[in-house]
Amino acid sequence: MQTFFAFVRKEFIHVFRDRKSLFILLGMPVMMILIFGFALSNEVKESNIYILDYAHDEASHQLTERWANSRYFEVKGFLKSPKEIEGVFKRNEARMVVIFPRNFQAQLLHQNKTEIQLIGDASDANTANTVINYASSIIRDYQMELNQTTLANLSLNISIKTQMLYNPKLESAYNFVPGVMTLILILLSAMMTSVAIVKEKEMGTLELVLVSPTRPLLMILSKAVPYLLLSFTDLLIILTLARFVLGIPINGSLALLLAVCVLYIMTALALGLLISTITQSQQVAMFISLVGLLMPALIFSGFMFPLENMPLPLQVISNIVPTRWFYIIVQSIMIKGLGFMSIWKEILILALMTVGFIGLSLRNFKVRLQ
C-alpha cells in the first residue's frame, strides 16, 4: 500500500508540473460554465428596432415608449420614409421596423380598430420570429389596458400585420446553411494545417526542409496550398447541396461569394499554420484546432446565439473570432443579395486577420531546430 501511495504522489507531481494540462483540467470547466451560462439563452434581448411613425399621436408615442423601456428592445431611431427601411436591414442595423399608420389613435378611438405593421429581418428565422412575438405581446398588453379603461361595451382592436424580409416562409435552412458552412470551413481548414509543420518536427524531416534554399514564407505558404484546394472543393460541395438539395437561393453575386469564401479559407489555414508553429506534437495541435476552436467558433459567430445577449466583455472578444465576420458576409450575399459595398468592412477585417496570422506564424517559425 505504501508503494501505491508513492505512485499516486508521483502522478500528482507530474500533473502539477504540467501547467498546460492543469489549466485544461481546472480552467476549461470554469470557462465553459461562464461562457455557456451567459450565451445559452432562448431570449433575444436588446434587439435594435426602428420606428416609422406616420401618426405622431399619443397612442403611437405610448407604444414606442413601451418598446424603448423593454429589455427586449432598443429603439435606435425614427425613419422618415419607407425607402429607408431596406437600408437599415441591409446594414444589419435593425431586427425589426414598426410602422404606425396615419390617424392611428383616431382610428382606434372612433372606429374601435386600427393596424400596426411589423417588418422583421428573417435571414435569421428563429430570431425574427421571437422578436415579432415580443413586439406583438407588448401590443396586446397595451390593447388590453385600453379596453379596461374604456366603456364596457367597447372593444378596441389593434391588428398586427407582419412581414418577413428575405425569408417569408421562415425556413430554418436559411440560417442553418450559412452557419454550418462557417463552422465546417474553419474547423476543417485549421485542423488540416495545424499538423502540417508539427508533423515535420515529429518525423524529423524538418531538418531536410530547413537546409533547402526555400524562404520561410514560401515554405509556410506551400503547406497551405494543397489544403486550400481541398477546402475549396468542400465549399463547392456545400454550395451545390445547399442550392439544389435544400433549395437555398444565392441571391447575390456567386463570384463575390466564392472570392470571400476563398479569403475565409485562407484565414482559417493561416490560423491552423499558426497553431502548428506554436505546438510540439500533433495531438496538441489537433486538440487546439478542434476543441479549442469549436467553442469560440460556435458561440461567437452569432449563428446559434445572438451576440447582443452576451455581456460586453464577450461581445468584445467576438470581434477577434473570424466566424463572426464571415457569417455576416455569407448571410448578406446569399440571403439578402447584397454587394461588395455593403460588406467591405467585414472583408477587410478577414484580410487583416489573415495577414496577422501569417505574420505571427513567420515570427514563431524557427529557422533552426532547438
Secondary structure, DSSP 8 states (H G I E B T S, - for coil): -HHHHHHHHHHHHHHHH-HHHHIIIIIHHHHHHHHHHHH--S---SEEEEEEES--SHHHHHHHHHHHHSTTEEEEEE-SSTHHHHHHHHTT--SEEEEE-TTHHHHHHHSSEEEEEEEEETTSHHHHHHHHHHHHHHHHHHHHHHHHHS-TT---EEEEEEEEES-TT--THHHHHHHHHHHHHHHHHHHHHHTHHHHHHHHT-HHHHHTSS--HHHHHHHHHHHHHHHHHHHHHHHHHHHHHTS-----S-HHHHHHHHHHHHHHHHHHHHHHHHH-SSHHHHHHIIIIIHHHHHHHTTSSSS-GGGS-HHHHHHHTT-HHHHHHHHHIIIIIT---HHHHHHHHHHHHHHHHHHHHHHHHH--SS--
